[in-house]
Amino acid sequence: MVRLGMFLGERYEILEKIGSGGMSEVYRARDHRLNRDVAIKVLKQEFNSDRSFIGKFRTEAHAAACLSHPNIVHVFDVGEEADIHYIVMELVEGITLKTYISRKGKLEIRETIGIAMQVAQGIEAAHEQHIVHRDIKPQNIIISRDGKVKVTDFGIAKAATTETITSSTMGSVHYISPEQARGGYCDERSDIYSLGITMYEMLTGRVPFEGDSTVSVALLHIQGEMVSPRKYEPMIPISLEKIVLKCTQKKPEMRYRTVTELIGNLKRALMTPNEDFVHMSSVNSNGPTRVMSQDEVNQIRSGVASMGTSMDETELPDRDYEEYYDDEEEEARYQLDYDEEEEMLFDEEEEDEEEEGRRSEKIYAIVGIVVAVVIVLLALFIMGKTFGWFDFSGNKDKVETEATEESVGTEVPMPNLLGMTVDAAEKELAKLDLEMKLSYSESEDYEDGEIMEQEYPEGTSVKRHTVIKVTVSKGSTETKVPDDLIGMTREQALKALRDAGLEAEFDEIFSDSVEEGKVAKVSPGLGTPATIGDTVKVYLSKGEETKTTTVPQLLGKSEARARQELEDAKLSVGSVTNDYSDDYEEGEIMSQSIRNGSTVEEGTKVSFVISLGKKDTTVTMPDVITKSEAEAIAMLQNLGLVPKSAAYYNNDVAEGLVFDADAASGSKLEPGTVVEIYVSKGPRPTEAPTEPSTEAPTNPDPGQNPDPGQNPDPGQNPDPGQNPEPSPEPNPDAGQSPSQTLPDQEVTP
C-alpha cells in the first residue's frame, strides 16, 4: 500500500495523491536523484494477483517508455517494489480535456480542430512504433498550463483490454470502438474511432451514446445509430462533421486507414472548413446485423440473388432482430472469430464481394486454384525428397538410414513431470531442449505448485524446442481468514494472508485500543471460511481519533462563567493570572491565550488573565517629621517623589531633623510631585537687646494664630505651592514661621 512520505526505488518520494482511475492511482512524487517532480502511476492491488495482467502491464509500460513525442506524456521508469507495480511519468501541470469540456460546455470549432490535431499527432507517433492506445478518451488527454496537449496512459490501456466490461470501465465504455465492445481484435483504427467520439464530445458537449449500464452503451456502439453532431450544433462545418462521422464508422475498414490521413483532413478543414472534401463510403454500416442462410450466401457468391439486384441491407426481409439469436448467438455477437462452416453473418465482406461482381470472384478463384496446385506440388516434392521417392540412384536404403538418424536426433522422449514443482519440471525439460507453458487448476490429489497434468504422456516422442503445456495445481480452494491478525504490522498481516492463499487490501481507521500502524479490524472477520484468492480488507489503526472543538469567547466574562464555557467546549483551564486593565472592570476576563473561534483538539488548555481594574498610580505621603534630612529625602525618593529641603531655626526640634513639610502625612500624591521639607537649624542664637520700637510688631505672638493672610505658625503645614514673602524684619521669636525668609536662612534643594 502506498503511503505519503514513502520511497519507491530508493529515489521517488511520494508527496501527494493527485488522481485515481479504474486500474491505477496517480501520485505526485519527488525524484531525489534528478531533483525533479514526477507523476507515479501505481497499479491497484486488486490486479496484482493476475500474473498475466502484470506481465502485460510490464511489457506495455516498457513499450510506452520508448515513445518520445511532444504530445505524449513521457514515461521515465517502470518498477516494482514488494506488491507495488508502478510507472514513473512526466508530471504535467494542467487539467484533463474532460474537465475542460465540463467547464466550457462545448469547444469552438478551431479549438476542437487544434486539440484533435495534437492528440492525433501523439497517436500517430505511437502507431509508428506499433503501439495501440486502446483507451483514447478526454480523461486521458491533458491540457497543460501553456496550452500543450498531451496523451497519457499509453500501454496500461492496452494491457487492460482483456478485462470484461464492468462498472470499473464506466469511464471508457462511452469511447470504445465496436470491435472492443465485442471483445474482438483491435488495431490502430480503434484509436481513430475513440478520437472521433472525443471530437464529437468537444463539439457538442455530450457523448453520442448514453445508457443505464455499460453493457447497454456497448451495444449502442455496436448497433446504435449515431446522431449527427450538426443536429446539436448547426454551426459545425460540413468538413468537420464528415471527419467525425468517418472516424466513428461501425466497421474499421470504413474509417480512416491511418491517423496520418486523418491529420491531413483536419488541416484541410482548418483552412477550408466549408468544403465538402471528405470521402464517405456509401455502404450502410449502421443497419442491424442479420444471419444469412447458406443458400443466400451461395446466391450472393454466384451472383444470382433471388431477393433482388441490390444488396443494400434496406432490401432484406423485415424480420424481428431477436429471432435470429438464441443465448449462444447473443454472446457470439461480441466475438469476431465466427465459424464460416456454420451460419454466416451478413457483413461488409459479403457486400464488398457483391460490389466487386462476378469478375473479381472468378479471378480470386483462379488465383486460389493456382496457389493450391503450387502448394500441392511443393509438398509432393518435399515428401519425395524426404522419403526417397525421387531417388533413382539405388541409394534408397542409405536415405532411409539417414532419415532415421535425423529423426532420432530431432525427437526426444517425453519425461514424466507429474508431481514435480514448476522449477524442477522446467529444468528437466531444458535438458531435452523443450519449453513449458503453464496453466493453473484446482486439484485434490496434488499439492499447491505441483504439476498435475502434462500435454504429452510419458515416453511420447516429441520434437526438440516443442512448447509443452502443463497444468499446475492450485491445491485446495478452501481456506480461512487467519484469526490472529489483530495487532499485527502491515508486513506481518500481508505475509499471514498470503500464507493462507488470500490477498490483502489495506485501508486505515481510527482506533482507541490498537496502536497506530497495526491491524485493528479485518473484513471478513477473523476465522471466516474463504476461498483461495479472495481479498481480505485489512484496516490499519491510525491511533486515537483526534476530535476538535471551537474555543469560546471569554473576554468580559467572569472567571466562573469562563470555566463553565471551557468545560462545555471540552477544553481545560490553563493558568489564571491577574493584571490591571483600563478596559475591563475588576473581576472580568481581560485576555485569553487562544483566540476565540479557533479550532483546536479537545482537552486543549486555555489560559486567561483576570482584570484588577484600573491601576492606582498615586503614592502615600510618608511621615517625615523628626526624621533626619537624609532619611526623609530617601523616603520620598523611594516613592518617586522629588524632595526639596529648607532650613530654619526651631527651638523645639533638634538641629538636622525635619520639623515640617508642605504635604501632610498620609496624603495621596502623584509620582514626581515636588515635596518641600523643613529642617531645623536648632535654636536661634541670642542677640543684644535693641531699643524698643515705637511701632507695633509686624508678626503676631508666636503663640497666637496668625491672620490667614500672614505667615503660618511653623507647626502648621504651609501651602507647598507658595513661597511666602519674607517679613521686612526678622522675628527673634523661636517660634517664627519657617515660611519667613530670615537673614540667616539656608535652603537646600
C-alpha positions in Angstrom: 0.0 0.0 0.0 1.4 3.4 -1.0 1.8 5.9 1.9 2.7 9.5 1.8 6.3 10.0 2.5 7.5 6.5 1.5 10.2 6.0 -1.1 9.9 3.8 -4.2 13.0 2.5 -5.9 15.0 4.3 -3.2 14.7 7.6 -5.2 11.0 8.6 -5.6 9.4 10.2 -2.5 5.6 10.1 -2.5 4.3 13.6 -1.9 0.5 13.5 -2.5 -2.2 11.7 -4.3 -3.4 13.6 -7.4 -5.7 11.2 -9.2 -7.4 7.8 -9.4 -8.7 5.6 -12.2 -10.2 2.2 -12.7 -6.9 0.3 -12.6 -4.4 2.7 -11.0 -3.8 5.6 -8.7 -1.6 8.6 -9.6 0.7 10.3 -7.1 3.0 13.3 -7.2 6.5 12.3 -6.2 10.0 13.8 -5.9 12.8 12.2 -7.8 15.7 12.9 -5.5 18.2 11.6 -7.9 17.4 14.1 -10.7 15.9 16.6 -8.3 12.5 17.0 -10.1 8.8 16.3 -9.6 7.3 13.3 -11.4 4.0 11.5 -11.6 3.8 7.9 -10.5 1.0 5.7 -11.6 0.6 2.7 -9.2 -1.4 -0.4 -10.2 -4.3 -1.1 -7.9 -3.8 -4.1 -5.6 -6.8 -6.0 -7.0 -4.8 -6.5 -10.2 -1.7 -7.8 -8.5 -2.9 -11.4 -8.4 -3.3 -11.7 -12.1 0.1 -12.7 -13.4 -0.9 -12.4 -17.0 -2.1 -8.9 -16.4 1.1 -8.0 -14.6 3.1 -9.3 -17.5 1.2 -7.3 -20.0 1.4 -4.2 -17.7 5.2 -4.5 -17.7 5.5 -5.2 -21.4 3.3 -2.3 -22.5 4.8 0.0 -19.9 8.3 -0.7 -21.3 6.9 -0.2 -24.8 5.4 3.2 -23.9 8.7 4.2 -22.4 10.2 4.0 -25.9 7.8 6.7 -27.1 9.1 10.2 -27.3 6.8 12.9 -28.7 5.8 16.4 -27.6 2.1 15.3 -27.5 2.7 12.2 -25.4 3.4 12.1 -21.6 6.8 10.7 -21.3 7.4 7.5 -19.3 10.7 7.7 -17.4 10.8 4.5 -15.4 9.0 1.2 -14.7 9.4 -0.7 -11.5 8.0 -2.9 -8.7 8.6 -3.0 -5.0 7.0 -5.7 -2.8 3.5 -5.8 -4.2 3.6 -2.3 -5.7 3.9 -2.1 -9.5 4.4 1.5 -10.8 5.2 3.6 -13.8 7.1 6.9 -13.4 5.9 9.5 -15.9 6.4 13.2 -16.7 4.4 15.4 -14.4 2.1 17.7 -16.5 0.7 20.7 -14.6 -2.8 21.2 -16.1 -6.3 19.7 -16.4 -7.8 16.9 -18.4 -9.8 17.5 -21.5 -12.8 16.1 -19.7 -12.6 18.8 -17.1 -12.0 21.4 -19.8 -15.1 20.4 -21.7 -17.2 20.3 -18.5 -16.1 23.9 -17.7 -16.8 25.3 -21.2 -19.8 23.2 -22.1 -18.5 22.7 -25.7 -15.5 24.0 -27.5 -15.1 26.3 -30.5 -14.5 24.8 -34.0 -10.9 25.9 -34.4 -10.1 25.0 -30.8 -11.5 21.5 -31.4 -9.5 21.0 -34.5 -6.3 22.2 -32.8 -6.7 19.9 -29.9 -7.7 16.9 -32.1 -4.6 17.5 -34.3 -2.3 17.4 -31.3 -3.9 14.3 -30.0 -3.7 12.7 -33.4 0.0 13.5 -33.8 0.7 11.8 -30.5 -1.3 8.7 -31.5 0.5 8.8 -34.9 3.8 8.5 -33.1 2.6 5.6 -31.1 1.2 3.8 -34.2 4.6 4.2 -35.9 6.0 2.1 -33.0 3.1 -0.4 -33.4 1.6 0.6 -30.1 -2.2 0.9 -30.0 -3.5 3.0 -27.1 -7.0 1.4 -26.9 -8.3 3.9 -24.3 -8.4 7.3 -26.0 -10.8 9.4 -24.1 -10.9 13.0 -22.7 -9.8 11.7 -19.3 -6.5 10.5 -20.8 -5.8 13.8 -22.6 -4.1 16.5 -20.5 -4.0 20.2 -21.5 -1.0 21.9 -19.8 -1.0 25.4 -18.5 0.9 26.6 -21.6 -1.8 25.0 -23.9 0.1 21.9 -24.9 -2.0 18.8 -25.4 -0.5 15.5 -24.2 -1.9 12.0 -24.3 -1.3 9.8 -21.3 -1.9 6.1 -20.3 -0.1 4.5 -23.2 0.5 0.9 -22.5 -1.7 0.3 -19.5 -4.8 0.8 -21.6 -3.7 -2.0 -23.9 -2.9 -4.3 -21.0 -6.4 -3.9 -19.8 -8.3 -4.8 -22.9 -8.7 -8.4 -21.8 -10.9 -7.3 -18.9 -14.7 -7.8 -19.2 -16.8 -4.6 -19.4 -17.8 -4.0 -15.9 -18.6 -0.9 -13.7 -14.9 -0.3 -13.4 -14.8 0.6 -17.1 -17.7 3.0 -17.0 -15.4 5.9 -17.8 -14.2 4.2 -21.0 -17.2 2.5 -22.4 -18.5 5.7 -23.9 -15.5 5.9 -26.2 -14.6 2.3 -27.1 -14.9 1.1 -30.6 -17.5 -1.6 -31.7 -14.7 -4.2 -32.1 -13.6 -3.5 -28.5 -17.2 -3.8 -27.3 -17.4 -7.2 -28.9 -14.2 -8.2 -27.2 -12.5 -8.9 -30.5 -9.3 -7.9 -32.2 -8.4 -4.2 -32.2 -5.9 -2.2 -34.2 -4.9 1.4 -34.9 -8.4 2.2 -36.3 -9.8 1.5 -32.9 -7.9 4.6 -31.6 -9.3 6.6 -34.6 -12.9 5.6 -33.5 -12.3 6.7 -29.9 -10.7 10.0 -31.1 -13.8 10.6 -33.3 -16.1 10.1 -30.2 -13.8 12.6 -28.3 -14.2 15.2 -31.1 -17.9 14.6 -31.0 -18.0 15.5 -27.3 -15.7 18.5 -27.8 -18.1 19.9 -30.5 -21.4 19.1 -28.8 -20.6 18.8 -25.1 -22.1 15.3 -25.0 -21.2 11.8 -26.0 -23.2 10.2 -28.8 -24.3 7.1 -26.8 -25.8 7.1 -23.3 -27.3 4.1 -21.4 -28.3 2.8 -18.0 -25.4 0.4 -17.9 -22.0 -0.2 -19.5 -23.5 -3.1 -21.5 -26.3 -1.0 -22.9 -23.8 1.6 -24.0 -21.5 -1.0 -25.6 -24.5 -2.4 -27.5 -25.2 1.1 -28.9 -21.6 1.3 -30.1 -22.1 -2.0 -31.9 -25.5 -1.4 -33.5 -26.9 2.0 -32.4 -27.3 4.8 -34.9 -25.3 7.9 -34.1 -27.0 11.3 -34.3 -25.0 13.8 -36.4 -23.2 16.4 -34.3 -24.7 19.1 -36.5 -28.2 18.4 -35.1 -26.9 19.5 -31.7 -24.6 22.3 -33.1 -25.7 23.6 -36.5 -22.6 25.8 -36.7 -20.3 22.8 -37.2 -18.9 22.9 -40.8 -19.7 20.0 -43.1 -16.0 19.0 -43.4 -15.6 18.6 -39.7 -18.9 16.8 -39.4 -17.9 14.3 -42.0 -14.5 13.8 -40.4 -16.2 12.9 -37.1 -18.7 10.6 -38.9 -15.9 8.8 -40.8 -13.8 8.3 -37.7 -16.8 6.7 -35.9 -18.0 4.2 -38.6 -19.0 0.9 -37.2 -16.7 -1.1 -39.4 -13.0 -0.4 -39.1 -12.4 -0.6 -42.9 -14.8 2.3 -43.4 -12.8 4.6 -41.2 -9.6 6.4 -41.9 -6.9 3.9 -42.7 -4.2 5.8 -40.7 -4.1 8.7 -38.3 -1.8 10.4 -40.8 -4.7 10.6 -43.3 -7.0 12.0 -40.5 -4.4 14.7 -39.7 -4.4 15.7 -43.3 -8.1 16.1 -43.4 -8.1 18.1 -40.1 -5.5 20.5 -41.5 -7.6 21.0 -44.6 -10.8 21.5 -42.5 -8.9 24.2 -40.6 -8.2 26.1 -43.9 -11.4 25.4 -45.8 -14.0 24.3 -43.3 -17.0 24.6 -45.6 -15.5 22.5 -48.4 -17.0 19.0 -48.8 -13.9 17.0 -49.4 -14.2 14.0 -47.0 -15.0 10.8 -48.9 -17.5 8.7 -47.2 -18.4 5.0 -48.1 -21.9 4.5 -49.4 -22.3 1.2 -47.6 -24.8 1.4 -44.7 -22.8 0.4 -41.7 -25.4 1.2 -39.1 -28.0 -1.4 -40.1 -28.7 -4.3 -37.8 -26.5 -7.5 -38.3 -28.5 -10.3 -39.9 -27.7 -14.0 -40.1 -27.8 -15.3 -43.6 -28.7 -18.8 -44.6 -26.3 -20.9 -46.6 -28.5 -20.7 -49.7 -28.5 -16.9 -49.6 -24.7 -16.9 -49.2 -24.3 -19.1 -52.1 -26.6 -16.9 -54.2 -24.6 -13.9 -53.3 -21.3 -15.6 -54.2 -22.7 -16.9 -57.5 -24.1 -13.5 -58.5 -27.8 -14.7 -58.6 -29.5 -13.1 -55.6 -33.2 -14.0 -55.6 -34.1 -11.1 -53.4 -33.1 -8.5 -56.0 -30.1 -7.0 -57.8 -29.3 -4.5 -55.0 -27.5 -5.9 -51.9 -28.3 -2.9 -49.8 -29.5 -4.1 -46.3 -32.6 -2.0 -46.6 -33.9 -4.5 -49.2 -33.5 -7.5 -46.9 -36.7 -9.0 -45.5 -38.0 -7.2 -42.4 -37.6 -9.6 -39.5 -37.6 -9.3 -35.8 -33.9 -8.9 -34.7 -34.2 -11.2 -31.7 -35.5 -14.2 -33.7 -32.0 -14.6 -35.2 -30.2 -15.2 -31.9 -30.5 -17.7 -29.1 -28.4 -17.3 -26.0 -25.3 -18.7 -27.5 -25.6 -16.5 -30.6 -26.3 -13.4 -28.5 -22.9 -14.0 -26.8 -21.3 -14.7 -30.2 -22.1 -11.2 -31.4 -19.3 -9.9 -29.3 -16.7 -12.1 -31.0 -15.0 -11.6 -34.3 -13.9 -15.2 -34.9 -17.1 -16.5 -36.4 -17.2 -20.1 -37.8 -17.7 -20.0 -41.5 -18.9 -23.6 -41.6 -21.9 -22.7 -39.5 -24.3 -19.8 -40.1 -22.6 -16.7 -41.6 -23.3 -13.1 -40.7 -24.2 -10.7 -43.4 -21.4 -8.1 -43.0 -19.4 -5.8 -45.2 -17.2 -8.6 -46.6 -20.2 -10.1 -48.5 -21.3 -6.6 -49.5 -17.8 -5.9 -50.9 -17.9 -9.2 -52.8 -21.2 -8.3 -54.4 -19.9 -4.9 -55.4 -16.8 -6.3 -57.0 -19.0 -8.6 -59.1 -18.6 -11.9 -60.7 -15.4 -11.0 -62.4 -13.5 -10.5 -59.2 -14.8 -13.7 -57.8 -13.6 -15.6 -60.8 -10.2 -14.0 -60.6 -9.9 -14.9 -56.9 -11.0 -18.5 -57.7 -8.4 -18.9 -60.5 -5.6 -17.5 -58.3 -6.7 -19.7 -55.5 -6.6 -22.8 -57.7 -3.1 -21.9 -59.0 -1.8 -21.3 -55.5 -3.3 -24.6 -54.3 -1.7 -26.5 -57.2 1.7 -24.9 -56.4 1.4 -25.8 -52.8 0.5 -29.4 -53.6 3.4 -29.8 -56.0 5.7 -28.3 -53.5 4.5 -30.6 -50.8 4.9 -33.7 -53.0 8.4 -32.6 -53.9 9.4 -32.2 -50.2 7.9 -35.5 -49.3 9.5 -37.2 -52.2 12.9 -35.9 -51.2 12.3 -36.9 -47.6 11.2 -40.5 -48.3 13.4 -41.1 -51.4 10.5 -41.3 -53.9 12.6 -39.5 -56.5 15.8 -41.4 -55.8 16.7 -43.4 -58.9 20.4 -43.9 -58.0 19.9 -47.1 -55.9 20.7 -45.3 -52.7 17.2 -45.7 -51.2 18.4 -47.7 -48.2 21.1 -45.1 -47.4 18.5 -42.3 -47.5 16.1 -44.2 -45.2 19.0 -44.7 -42.7 19.9 -41.0 -42.7 16.2 -40.1 -42.2 16.0 -42.4 -39.2 19.1 -41.0 -37.7 17.8 -37.5 -38.3 14.5 -38.4 -36.6 16.4 -39.8 -33.6 18.4 -36.6 -33.3 15.4 -34.2 -33.5 12.9 -36.0 -31.3 13.2 -36.8 -27.6 11.0 -38.9 -25.3 8.6 -37.0 -23.1 9.6 -37.3 -19.4 7.1 -37.7 -16.5 6.5 -34.3 -15.0 3.6 -35.2 -12.7 4.2 -34.2 -9.1 7.2 -32.0 -9.9 7.4 -28.4 -9.0 7.5 -25.8 -11.8 11.2 -25.2 -11.3 12.1 -28.9 -11.3 10.0 -29.5 -14.4 11.5 -26.6 -16.2 15.0 -27.9 -15.6 14.0 -31.4 -16.7 12.5 -30.1 -20.0 15.5 -27.8 -20.5 17.8 -30.8 -20.6 15.8 -32.1 -23.6 15.5 -28.7 -25.3 11.8 -28.5 -24.5 9.9 -25.4 -23.3 6.9 -25.2 -21.0 3.7 -23.2 -20.9 1.8 -23.1 -17.7 -1.9 -23.1 -16.8 -3.4 -23.5 -13.3 -6.3 -25.5 -11.9 -7.6 -26.9 -8.7 -6.6 -30.4 -7.5 -7.3 -32.6 -4.6 -4.6 -35.0 -5.5 -1.6 -32.6 -5.9 -0.2 -30.0 -3.6 -0.2 -26.4 -4.5 2.6 -25.7 -7.1 2.9 -29.3 -8.3 2.3 -30.3 -11.9 -1.0 -32.2 -12.2 -1.3 -32.7 -16.0 1.0 -32.7 -19.0 0.2 -32.4 -22.6 2.1 -35.5 -23.8 2.2 -38.8 -21.8 5.4 -40.1 -20.6 7.6 -41.7 -23.3 5.9 -39.9 -26.2 8.4 -38.8 -28.8 8.3 -35.0 -29.3 10.4 -32.7 -31.3 13.0 -30.6 -29.7 12.0 -27.0 -28.8 8.4 -28.0 -28.6 6.3 -26.0 -26.1 4.8 -28.5 -23.7 1.6 -27.4 -22.0 1.4 -28.4 -18.3 -1.2 -27.7 -15.7 -0.1 -26.7 -12.2 -2.2 -27.5 -9.2 -3.5 -24.6 -7.1 -4.2 -27.1 -4.3 -7.5 -26.9 -2.4 -9.5 -23.8 -2.7 -10.8 -23.9 0.8 -9.0 -21.7 3.4 -9.9 -19.2 6.1 -9.0 -15.8 7.4 -6.3 -16.1 10.0 -7.6 -15.5 13.5 -4.5 -13.7 14.8 -4.3 -10.7 12.5 -5.3 -8.1 15.1 -2.3 -6.2 16.4 0.0 -7.4 13.5 2.0 -4.9 11.5 1.2 -4.4 7.8 4.0 -6.7 6.7 3.1 -9.4 9.2 -0.6 -9.3 8.1 0.3 -9.4 4.4 2.5 -12.5 5.0 -0.1 -14.3 7.1 -2.8 -13.7 4.4 -0.6 -14.8 1.6 0.4 -18.0 3.5 -3.4 -18.6 3.7 -3.8 -18.1 0.0 -5.5 -14.8 0.4 -4.9 -11.3 -1.0 -4.9 -8.2 1.2 -6.4 -4.7 0.5 -5.3 -2.2 3.1 -7.2 0.8 4.5 -7.0 2.9 7.7 -9.4 3.6 10.5 -9.1 5.3 13.9 -8.8 3.0 16.9 -8.7 3.8 20.6 -7.4 0.3 21.5 -4.9 -0.6 18.8 -1.5 1.0 18.4 -1.1 3.2 15.3 0.1 1.2 12.2 -1.1 -2.1 13.4 -4.2 -4.2 12.3 -7.3 -3.0 14.1 -10.0 -4.8 12.0 -10.4 -7.2 9.1 -13.3 -7.9 6.8 -14.5 -10.7 6.6 -13.9 -11.4 10.2 -11.2 -13.5 11.8 -11.5 -17.2 11.2 -14.1 -16.7 8.4 -14.1 -19.5 5.8 -12.8 -18.2 2.4 -11.7 -19.4 -1.0 -8.1 -19.1 -2.1 -7.5 -15.9 -4.0 -10.2 -14.0 -2.1 -9.3 -10.5 -1.0 -9.5 -9.6 2.7 -9.9 -5.9 3.7 -7.4 -5.1 6.4 -7.8 -1.9 8.4 -4.7 -0.4 10.0 -5.0 1.7 13.1 -4.5 5.5 12.7 -4.4 5.7 16.5 -7.0 7.6 18.6 -9.2 9.9 16.6 -8.4 13.5 17.1 -11.6 15.3 18.0 -11.6 19.1 17.6 -13.7 21.9 19.1 -14.0 25.6 18.9 -12.6 28.0 21.5 -15.4 30.2 23.1 -15.3 33.9 23.7 -14.1 34.6 27.3 -13.3 38.3 27.2 -15.5 40.3 29.6 -16.9 37.3 31.4 -16.4 36.3 35.0 -13.9 33.6 36.0 -16.7 31.2 36.9 -18.5 31.8 33.6 -15.3 31.3 31.7 -14.5 28.0 33.4 -18.0 26.7 32.6 -17.8 27.6 28.9 -14.4 26.0 28.6 -15.8 22.8 30.2 -18.8 22.8 27.8 -16.5 23.1 24.9 -14.5 20.1 26.2 -11.5 22.3 26.9 -9.5 22.6 30.1 -8.4 25.7 32.1 -4.7 26.6 31.9 -3.0 29.2 34.0 -5.1 32.0 35.6 -3.3 35.3 36.3 -4.3 38.9 37.3 -3.4 42.3 35.9 -4.5 45.9 35.7 -6.7 47.0 32.8 -8.2 50.3 31.8 -10.8 48.5 29.5 -12.2 45.7 31.7 -13.8 46.0 35.2 -12.2 44.3 38.1 -13.0 40.5 38.0 -13.6 40.3 34.2 -11.5 38.3 31.8 -9.2 40.8 30.0 -7.3 38.3 27.7 -7.2 34.6 26.7 -4.3 32.5 25.4 -6.1 31.1 22.3 -8.3 33.4 20.2 -12.0 32.7 20.2 -13.3 30.9 17.2 -10.0 28.9 16.8 -10.3 25.1 16.1 -8.3 23.1 18.5 -8.2 19.5 19.8 -10.5 18.6 22.7 -8.7 18.9 26.0 -6.5 21.8 25.0 -5.6 24.1 27.9 -6.8 27.7 27.6 -5.2 30.3 29.9 -6.7 33.7 30.7 -6.0 36.9 32.7 -8.5 38.4 35.2 -8.6 42.3 35.4 -7.7 44.1 38.7 -9.4 47.2 37.4 -7.6 50.5 36.7 -4.2 50.7 38.3 -3.8 53.3 41.2 -0.7 55.3 40.4 -0.6 57.6 43.4 1.6 57.2 46.4 1.0 58.0 50.1 3.0 60.8 51.7 5.1 59.3 54.4 5.6 60.7 57.9 8.9 62.5 57.8 8.6 64.6 60.9 11.5 64.2 63.3 13.3 62.2 60.6 16.8 63.3 59.7 17.1 65.3 56.5 18.9 62.4 54.6 16.4 59.8 55.9 13.4 62.0 54.8 14.9 62.6 51.4 15.5 58.8 50.9 11.9 58.0 51.9 10.5 60.5 49.4 12.7 59.4 46.6 11.8 55.7 47.1 8.2 56.6 46.5 9.0 58.5 43.3 8.6 62.0 44.9 11.1 64.9 44.4 12.3 66.2 47.8 13.3 69.8 48.4 14.5 70.9 51.7 14.8 74.3 53.5 16.5 75.0 56.9 15.1 77.2 59.6 15.8 77.9 63.3 13.5 76.0 65.6 13.7 76.0 69.3 11.6 72.7 69.7 13.3 70.4 67.2 16.9 69.5 67.3 19.2 70.6 64.5 19.2 68.5 61.4 15.7 67.0 62.0 12.6 67.6 59.9 10.1 69.6 61.7 7.5 70.1 58.9 6.7 69.5 55.2 4.4 71.1 52.6 2.5 67.8 52.2 0.6 66.3 55.1 1.5 62.7 56.1 -1.0 60.2 54.5 -2.0 62.4 51.6 -2.1 61.0 48.1 0.5 62.3 45.7 1.3 61.6 42.1 4.8 60.3 41.4 7.2 63.2 40.5 5.5 65.7 42.8 8.0 68.1 44.5 7.7 67.9 48.3 9.4 70.6 50.4 10.6 69.6 53.9 11.7 72.0 56.6 14.8 71.1 58.5 15.6 72.6 61.9 18.8 74.7 62.4 18.4 74.4 66.1 17.5 77.3 68.5 18.0 80.9 67.3 21.2 82.4 68.7 20.7 85.1 71.4 21.2 88.8 70.2 21.8 92.0 72.2 18.6 93.9 73.0 17.9 96.9 71.0 15.9 100.0 71.8 12.3 99.2 71.8 10.5 100.2 68.7 7.6 102.6 68.9 6.0 100.7 66.1 3.7 97.7 66.7 5.4 94.4 65.9 4.7 93.1 62.4 4.4 89.5 63.4 1.9 88.3 66.0 2.8 86.5 69.1 4.1 83.0 68.3 1.6 81.5 70.5 -1.2 83.2 68.6 -2.7 82.0 65.4 -1.7 84.5 62.7 -4.1 86.0 60.3 -4.7 83.8 57.3 -3.0 86.4 55.2 0.1 86.3 57.3 2.7 83.5 57.5 1.5 80.5 59.4 2.9 79.1 62.5 5.9 76.8 61.9 3.9 73.9 63.3 1.3 74.3 60.6 1.6 73.0 57.0 2.1 75.9 54.6 0.9 75.7 51.1 3.7 73.7 49.3 3.0 75.5 46.1 3.5 79.0 47.6 6.8 80.7 48.5 5.8 83.1 51.3 7.3 86.5 51.1 9.8 87.3 53.9 8.9 89.8 56.6 10.7 93.1 56.4 12.2 92.4 59.8 13.4 89.3 61.4 11.4 87.7 64.1 13.5 86.9 67.1 11.0 84.6 68.5 11.9 81.0 68.3 8.5 80.2 67.0 8.9 82.2 63.9 7.2 80.7 60.8 9.6 78.7 58.6 7.9 80.3 55.6 9.5 83.6 56.5 12.8 84.2 54.9 15.3 85.1 57.7 18.6 86.7 57.1 20.4 83.5 58.1 18.0 81.1 56.3 19.6 78.2 54.4 17.7 76.4 51.7 18.9 73.0 50.5 17.3 71.9 47.3 
